Amino acid sequence: MKLKDALKDDLSEEELHLLIRAYDVVGDIAIIIIPPELQSKEKLIGDTILRLHKNIKVVAKRAGNYEGEFRTIQLTIIAGEDRKETEYREHGVRFFLNPEKVYFSVRSSNERKRLAALVKPGEEVLIMFSGIGSFPLVLAKNSPAREIIGIEKSQIAHDYALRNLTSNRKINNVTLLAGDVADLLPDLNRKFDRVAMPLPKTAEMYLDIALHSLKHRASLHFYDFQQTNLFDNSIKKVNTACKRNNRTLIQAETHICGHSGPRTYRICVDACIS
Ligand SMILES: C[S@@+](CC[C@H](N)C(=O)[O-])C[C@H]1O[C@@H](n2cnc3c(N)ncnc32)[C@H](O)[C@@H]1O
C-alpha cells in the first residue's frame, strides 16, 4: 500500500496533497521530507512508514539540504529506533554509514554501476571526493580495474570508508587516503587511466589537479549541476581547463545522473583527454 493511501483516513485532502510521496531508504532508515504544515503529523507519518515496510526500522526527516564542505544534512528521528547508523548493500558491496554525519545518496547507485561498466581491464582509477568509499568499492567489485585510489577530506567519512573496505574482504585493490585532494594529489605524483570527480557543486575548482593526474588519452568524469539545455556549458568548463593545462579534449558527452531542483540536473561529463 502506498503512503498516501495508508494515510487517507488520517489526513485532510489538503494535507495529503502536501505529503511528499517519495522518500529515500538507506539500509533500514527511511529519510523523508516533512513540509512545515505537516509537522504536527510527523509521528503519524513515520509510524505509518514503519507499519507499511517491515524492513524499515528508523524514520528520519530531513532538515534543509546538503550543506558545507562535507555535504552533510541534518536528520531528526520521527519514528522507530533511536539510531542513525545503518548497513546498506549495493551492487554486491556492504556499506556502514550514518547518513547525517557523511554524504551518501542511494540515488547515485545507477551512476556507480554505469562508471563500473566503463572501466577497462587493468585500469588505474582515481576517485576524488570518495566519501564512505561508495564509488571505489562498487567499481572494485564490479569492474576489471587493477587499482583504485580514493581520497576523502572528511575524517568521519574516511573512517567509514576504511570500515567498509575491511567489511568487504574480497576487495583487495582499493587504497583510501584521508585528506584534501588539493594537498594529497600533487604529493602522490601518480597518473591514472580514469579520474572521477563526484562533487558537483565545486568540482570545477579541482579540474587542474585532476588533469595533472590523468595519463595521455585517459577518461575524466566531471560532475556538475546544470540547467536543462545548458549541458554544453559543463563541457566548456572541461575544455577551458584542458586549454589552460595544455591538454586536448578529444571527445565529451553528458549524462543525466539525477535531479537537483526545478529544471536543474546532476550531470556527468564523460571526457576523453589526451
Ligand atoms: C557529494 S559528496 C560525494 C561522496 C561520494 N563520492 C558518494 O557519492 O557517496 C562529496 C565528498 O567530497 C568530500 N570533499 C569535499 N571537498 C574535498 C576535498 N577538497 N578533498 C577531498 N574530499 C573532499 C566531502 O567530504 C564529501 O564526502
PDBQT file of the ligand as one rigid body, heavy atoms in Angstrom, charges set to zero:
ROOT
HETATM    1  C1  LIG A 301      28.995  14.937  -2.916  1.00  0.00    +0.000 C 
HETATM    2  S1  LIG A 301      29.973  14.018  -1.766  1.00  0.00    +0.000 S 
HETATM    3  C2  LIG A 301      30.290  12.535  -2.683  1.00  0.00    +0.000 C 
HETATM    4  C3  LIG A 301      30.772  11.397  -1.821  1.00  0.00    +0.000 C 
HETATM    5  C4  LIG A 301      30.873  10.043  -2.543  1.00  0.00    +0.000 C 
HETATM    6  N1  LIG A 301      31.669  10.131  -3.738  1.00  0.00    +0.000 N 
HETATM    7  C5  LIG A 301      29.494   9.497  -2.858  1.00  0.00    +0.000 C 
HETATM    8  O1  LIG A 301      28.996   9.728  -3.962  1.00  0.00    +0.000 OA
HETATM    9  O2  LIG A 301      28.906   8.847  -1.986  1.00  0.00    +0.000 OA
HETATM   10  C6  LIG A 301      31.492  14.858  -1.853  1.00  0.00    +0.000 C 
HETATM   11  C7  LIG A 301      32.546  14.394  -0.850  1.00  0.00    +0.000 C 
HETATM   12  O3  LIG A 301      33.734  15.150  -1.093  1.00  0.00    +0.000 OA
HETATM   13  C8  LIG A 301      34.361  15.425   0.140  1.00  0.00    +0.000 C 
HETATM   14  N2  LIG A 301      35.227  16.575  -0.099  1.00  0.00    +0.000 N 
HETATM   15  C9  LIG A 301      34.869  17.884  -0.258  1.00  0.00    +0.000 A 
HETATM   16  N3  LIG A 301      35.954  18.627  -0.539  1.00  0.00    +0.000 NA
HETATM   17  C10 LIG A 301      37.013  17.787  -0.592  1.00  0.00    +0.000 A 
HETATM   18  C11 LIG A 301      38.393  17.958  -0.857  1.00  0.00    +0.000 A 
HETATM   19  N4  LIG A 301      38.893  19.165  -1.123  1.00  0.00    +0.000 N 
HETATM   20  N5  LIG A 301      39.214  16.883  -0.852  1.00  0.00    +0.000 NA
HETATM   21  C12 LIG A 301      38.702  15.642  -0.574  1.00  0.00    +0.000 A 
HETATM   22  N6  LIG A 301      37.399  15.414  -0.315  1.00  0.00    +0.000 NA
HETATM   23  C13 LIG A 301      36.563  16.472  -0.316  1.00  0.00    +0.000 A 
HETATM   24  C14 LIG A 301      33.207  15.658   1.100  1.00  0.00    +0.000 C 
HETATM   25  O4  LIG A 301      33.576  15.452   2.427  1.00  0.00    +0.000 OA
HETATM   26  C15 LIG A 301      32.186  14.605   0.600  1.00  0.00    +0.000 C 
HETATM   27  O5  LIG A 301      32.327  13.393   1.296  1.00  0.00    +0.000 OA
ENDROOT
TORSDOF 0
